[in-house]
Amino acid sequence: MDEDRPDHDQHPIPSDPTPAEDGGGEMLGRTLRGSLPCIGCGYELQGLSVRSPCPECGLLVRATILFSVDPHADAFQPLTAPRLTAWGIALWPAMGLLAALLAWTPRVIDFSNEALGLQWEQARWLAPACLLAVAGSGIGAIALLKPSSSCPKRNVYAAILGLLAYAPILWFLSRLWRFPMSVPYVNAHPDADRIFLRLGLEAALLVMLFGLRPNARRLVSRCLALRTGRVQRQTILATIAAVTLTAIGDLVYLASIPTSQDTLDIIGKLGVLMGSILMTAALLGATLDSWRIRGAILAPAPTLKGLFDHHEDPNGLPG
């Protein structure tokens, strides 16, 4: 999923405040009660004072606190339905990945039969299974319509447009599955009707991705996965780039029909092949990222209050 990892330089670490600034030094005297891995090396900082450096890398504990804990976490607008949102954000790319793998299957069978002399037959259930997977992805995308009450209206409208794009996606896919497939693909002549169907599918995919991206980014930016840097890929942008590359390949492939140029034919096929491979890889990355985000949504973000031990020792000093 998309995210912009925070820059350490955007949150400078302040010098030790005076007692007047920190309420008599009470907060700085407390030790970390909750689990908090160091952002520099991953060392567990639990039990250390906020004044201490990390024993492994020397990074100040308060640097990790400022990086990992949003001071305004308690003021976040709550998600409308956290569990449904968490599972929806995980279902959205996972079912898209399944649909992509099912779409690859006929070509894999064709290649195996042509190159290895096998006699595998195309399974009739592949087409309905692929369409069901796409429909499942659309069901998961419902979680992105308005995950929280603070979503801007423009984001909600864009998400509605993205969700509606699943209708033409399903239509173009159903037509493509019914269309006679060229076997083997690498030696086949371009078919204008099939290419136009693919271009329509790619345009609908771009509308879906651009429409759902704003709320997806907003959802990731409020969750723990972003603030701890555990989600580092730009998978929605990568998917958009892969779909665009595939569309360019189809346009070049289409241009080879009236000219009958083998060079354009080869370039177009390579563009479609590389774009399809990159699209599948991007969906795999999005699926892995969304699973991490699902866990971050279900696990509440830490607060400053929850990180410190409030028990005092017998001498009356903060523990």
N, C-alpha and C positions, 0 to 999 in steps of 0.2 A: 504494500500500500504506500501512497505518497506521504512524504513528510519532509520537513526541513529541520535538520538537526540543529539544536541551539548551539551558538558559538560561545565558548567560555569567555571571550573578551566582551561579550554583551552584558555579562553579569559580573563586574569586578568584585573581588572579595574585599570587604571592608576591613580596616584595621580593628583591633580589639576596642570595643566601645568602653566608655567610662561607666562607672556604676550608675551614674545619673541617666546614661543613655540606655542601659539594659535592665533597669529596674533593680539596681543594687547588685548586679552581677549574678543574680539568681539563675537566669537561663544559662549563662556561660559556665556555671558551676555544675550543671547537670550532666549526666552521662547518657549516651544513647541507649535506649531500651529496645528499640526495634531493630530489625535486620536492615543494614545499609551497606552494600558493597561499595568500595572505593571506586570512583569513576576513572581513576588513573590505572589501577592494577587489579581491581576486583577483590582486594583484601576485605574481610568482614570487619567493619568498624564498630560493631555492637559492643557496648561496655566502655568505650573510650569517651573522654570528655570532648566537648566541641572545641576546646582550645588546643587539642592535641593534633599532631600531624599523623598521617598514615605511617605505621611502622615499616611498611614495605617500600613505598615510593616517596614518602615525605610530603605528599600533597595534603594540604590542610583539610581537616575534617569538615570545617564549615564550608569549604569549596564544594564538597560532595553534597552537603545539605542544600546549599543554594541551587546546585545543578539538578538535584533529584527531587526536591520538594517545592512545589509551587506555593508561595506564601498565601495565596488566595484560593487554595484548593477547596476550603470549606464554603466559599462563595460561588463555586461553579453551579451553573444551572444543571439540575439533575437530568439524567436521561429519562425520556418518557417511559421506556420499557427496557431497562438494562439487559435483562436476559434475552429478550427477543432481538434486541439490537446486536448483542454479542454473537448470537448464533446466526443471525441474518448476515452479518459482515463476514462470517466464516463461510457460509453457504454460497454467497455470491460468486467469489472466484473459484471455489472448489468445483461447483457444478459446471462453470465455464471451462475449467481444465478438463473435466470428464468429457464434455461435448467435443472439445478439440481432439482428445485422444480417440474418441469414436470416429471423428471425421478423418483421422489419419488411417484408420484401420483398412478401408478399401484399397488405399494406395500401397500399404504394406503388403496386403494380400496379392495385389497385382504384381508388385516387384518380386515377391517370393515365387510366384508362379512363372514369371518371365525369366528371372535370373537363375533360379534353382530348379526349374522344371517341376514344380509342385502342382498339385491339382486342387488347391483350396477353392472353395466356393464362397461367394459373398453371402453373409448371413442376413436374412430378411429383417431381423430385429434391430439391426444397426441404425436404420433411419429413425424409427420411433424412439429408440433409446437416446439418440442424439437430441431429438426434439424435446424429449422429456427432461434431459439434462439442462438444456437452455431454458426451458420453462422453470426448472428449479432454481437456476441462477436468477431469473427475474423475481421469483418469490423471495429469495434472499435479499435482493436489491430494494425491496419494500422498506427494509430497515433504514435505508438512507434517505427516505422521503423527508422526514423531519425527526431526527434522532433526539433533539432536545427542543424545548420551547424557545430557546434563544437563537435558533437558526434564522438567518435573514430570509426575507420573503423571496429574494432573487434566487437564493440557493434552493429553496423549496420548489420554485417554478422550474428551475433547471433540472432538478431531480425528477419532477413529474415528466418532463420532456424525455429525459433519459430512460425512465421506466416505460413510457409509451413506445419507445424505439424497439422494445422487445417484440412488439407485434410484427413489424416488417422483418425483423431478424428471423422470426419463426417462419414467416411466409417465404422469404427468399431461400432459407435452408430447406424447407419442404419441397420447393421447386427444384433445387439443386440435387436433392437426393433422388428425385424422380427422373432427372435428366440422365440420358445414357452417358456412362463414363467412358472416356477414351482409354483403351488398354493396348499397349502400355502408354503411360502418360508422356514419357520423354520423346516418343516417336510419333505422337499424335499431332494432327493438324489443328490449329486453333479453331474453336467454334465460337462465333460471335454471340450467339444466344446465351451460351453458358457463361461467357466472360461478362456480359451485361448483368446476369444474375449475381455473379460474384461481386461486381462493382456496387450493385445495389446493397448487397449484404455488408460490404465493407463500409459504405456510407452510413448505414444504420448502426453499425458497431461504433463508429466514431461519434455519432450523435449520442448514443448510450453512454459512452465513456466520458465525453465532455460534460454531459448533463449530470452524471452522478459524482463526478470528481470533486466539486466544491464541498459537498457535505461529507464525502469520504475524508478529505483533507481536514476538515473541521473536526470530525470525530476522532481522527488520529491525534490531532494536536492537543486534545484535552486529556488524553489517556497517558498512563504511566509509560507505555512503550516508547513514546516520543521523548519524554523527559529523562529517561535512563539510556537513551541512545540505542535501544535494542532493535529498532526498525530503521534501517539505513538505506533501503532501496527506494527508487522512484518507479514503482512497478506500473502504476497507471499510465504515466508518461511513456514508459517503455512499451506498454501494450499499444498505446496510440501510435507510437513511432513504427511498431511492427505492422500494424494494420495499414498505415500509410504506405510503407514500403511494399506491402502486398498489393495495394491498389495501384501503385505506380507500375509494378510488374505487370499487372493485368492490362493497364493502359498501353504499355509497350507491346505486350502480347497481342492486343487488339490491333495496334497499328501495323503489325506484321502481316495482317490478312490481305489488305489491298496491295501492298508492296511485294508480298511473297519473298521477303528478305529473311534468310535463315539467321542472320545476325540478330535482328530484332526478335525473332522467335526464341532464340536461345537466351537472350538477355531478359526477355519477359518471363520465361519459365524460371530462370534463376532467381529473378526478383520475387516471384510468387513463392518459390521454394524457401528462400531465405527468410522472407517475411513470415511465412507460416511457422517455420522453426522458431524464430524469435518470439512470435506471438505465444506459442506453446510454452517457451521458457519463461516469458513474462507472467503467464498465468500460473505457472508453478511457483515462481517467486511471490506472487500476490497471495496464493493459497497459504504458503508458509507464513508470510507476514500477517495475514488476517487471523491465523490461529493464535499468534502471539497477542495481537490486538484484542481478540476475544477474551483471553485470560486477563489482560490489563483492564478491560472494561468491567469484568466481573469482580476483580480485586480492587477495592477502593484505594485511591491514591493516598499516600502517607501524609500526615499533617505534622507541623512542628510540635504540637501538643502530644501527639502519639509517639514521637521519637524519644522523648526525654523521660527519665525516671523521676517521679514526683516524691519518692520516699526519702526521708531525711534520716541521717545517722543520729546516734544518741547525743552527739555534741551540738545538734541543731543545725548542722551544715547540710546543704543539698548533697544528695548522694551521687 
